Amino acid sequence: MSSLRISTLVIVFSLGPLTAAYCQDNYEIQVYGSEMGPPGSTMMELHSNFTVLGSTTVKDGVNPTQHSMHETLEVTHGFTDWFEIGFYVFSSIQPDGGWQWVGDHIRPRLTVPETWHWPVGLSLAQEFGYQQRSFSEDTWTWEIRPIIDKKVGHWYMLFNPTFDRALHGEGVKNGFVLSKRKSELRFHEKDCWGT
């Protein structure tokens, strides 16, 4: 292995935990590529995550997060090679409160089909949804996520900036904000990660 390749891997592994931390959310941990599944297909996923260190008391009316388990069911259906809709059901298992429904979101997404042979993959997702006030200061939210990716030889580059807006709740006054926990720029070598 060349010294350039080793240096690149060291940098990617060093920065990887920093970038990965920003793409995490309480109920979904996912970074999107621009491609979609085949038209007419339906995909189901279960996103599970556990909060080791979080808030330990009710803060501004929001339940504590420490030692809570979050389960998100995602169902996505592809309608064409350029349009799909995803639906999310969020739930939380609190250490002392049992299993609770948190809310639901819907995510329509458009993409530039691969058959157009654009130099980069390009997609736009919008996510609208509701979450109970005891789980979020903002009960209705809107998210806009442009997705840009590119494959170059063994390398895959992905950029997912996410802009959030509260439609009802404490964050309405903030307008659109860049979400640090969901935005990501990632480079990786396909041979190393197996993708």
N, C-alpha and C positions, 0 to 999 in steps of 0.2 A: 504494500500500500504506500502510495507516495506521501511525502511529508505535507504537501498541500491538502490532500484528502484527510489526513490525520488531524491537521490543524482545524480544518473545517468541522470535522466531527466533534472535536473538543469544544469548539465555540457553540455548536448547536446543542450539545448535551449540557453545556453550562447555562445557556440562555433558555433552554427548553422549559425548565420548571417555572421560570419567570413568566414566559408567555402563556404557558398552560394555565397558570393561576388566574389569569385575566379572563379566560373563557368559561369559567365556572359560574354557575348560578345555583340558587337553592334547589330548584326542581328540574333542571335540565343541564346536562353537560354535553355539549355537542358543538362541533365546528363544521359548518356546511361547505361542501364543494359545490361547484356550479352545475354539475351533471345531475340528471334526474333518472329515476327508474323508467322502465318501459311503459308506454301508454297502456292503460287498462289494468295496471298492477296495483296491488294494495300491500303496503308494508306495515308491520306492527313492531314497535320497539318498546322496551321497558327501561327507563333511565332510573337507576337507583343510586343514591348517595347518602352518606352519613356525615353529620357535622360533628367533628371531634371537639373543636373549640369554637364556641359561639357565644351569643348572649345568654345570660343565666337568669335574667328577670324580665318581666314584661316591661317593654320600653316603648313609650308613645303609643300604647295600646296594642303593640305587636308581641305575639307569643315569643318566649325564649327559643333559641335555636340549638343550644348546646345539647348534644347527644340525641338529636332528633334524626329520624330516618325519613328521607323524602323519596317517594315513588311517583314517577310520571309515566303514564301510558301515552304513547304517540302512535297515531294511525295516520298514514299518508297514502293518498291515492293519486296516481298519475292519470291525467285526462288526455294529454297530448304529449308530444316530445318537447313542448315549451311551457306547459302549465300543470301544476299539481296543487293540491290542498292538503295540509296537515291539520290534525286536530289533537289537542293535548288535554288530558285529565290529570290535574295535580292533586297529590294527597300527601299527608304528613303523619308519621307515627311519632307522637310526642312521648317522652319517657314516662310521664305520669298522666297523659290525657288520652291514650289510645289512638286509634286510626281515625283521621279526620279528612274530609274532602276540603281542598284548598280553593280550587277554581278550575276554569277551563279557558283555553285559548284556541284560536283558529289562525292558520298560517297559509294564505295563498302565496304561491311563488311562481314567477316567470323566469325563463332562462333563454339564452340564445342557443338554439339547437346546434349540436356538433356538426350537423350536415352543412351549416353555413360556413364552416372552416374559418372562424375568426381567430386572430392571433392569440387571444386569451379567452378563457371561459368567463362568462359574465351572467350573473343572475341577480334578481331582486326579490327578496322576501319581505312581506309585511306580516306582523303578528298583532292581533287584537285580542284582548281578553279581560277576564274578571278574576279577581282573587279576593277572598274574604278579608275584611278589615283586620281581623285578629292575626293575619299572616303578612299583611303589607299595609303601609301607610297609604298607598295608592291602590284603589280598588279596580279601576278601569285603566288600562294602559294600551299604548300603541308603540310598536317597534318597527323600524325600517332597517333592513340589513342588506346592503349591496355585497355581492360576493364576487371576488375576482380571483381566478387561479390560473396557473400556467404550468405545464409539464415541459421540462427541458432535459432531455436525456434521462438520467437517473434521478433528477431533482424535481420536486413538486413544490411550488410556491403558492401560498394561499393568503388572502387578505380578506378579513371579515370585520369591517367596522360596523358597529351597531349604534343606532340613534334611538333613544327611548323618549317617550313623552307620556306623562300622566294625563289622563282625560278626566279623572275624578280622584281627588285626594290631595295630600299635602304638597306633592310635587308639581301640581298644575302650573304654579307661578314660574317654574324653571324652564318651561318650553321644552324644546328638543335638547337632549344632552347626549354626548358621546358616552356610552356605557363602557367603563373600564373593565368590568368583570366579564363582558361578553365579546369585546373586540379583540382580534388577534391577527398577528402577522406571523406566519410560520413557514420555515423552509425545512425540508427534510429530503434525504436521499432515499429513494424508493427501495434500493437494495438492502438498506439497513433496517427499515421499518416494515418491509414486506408488503407495501401497498403499491 
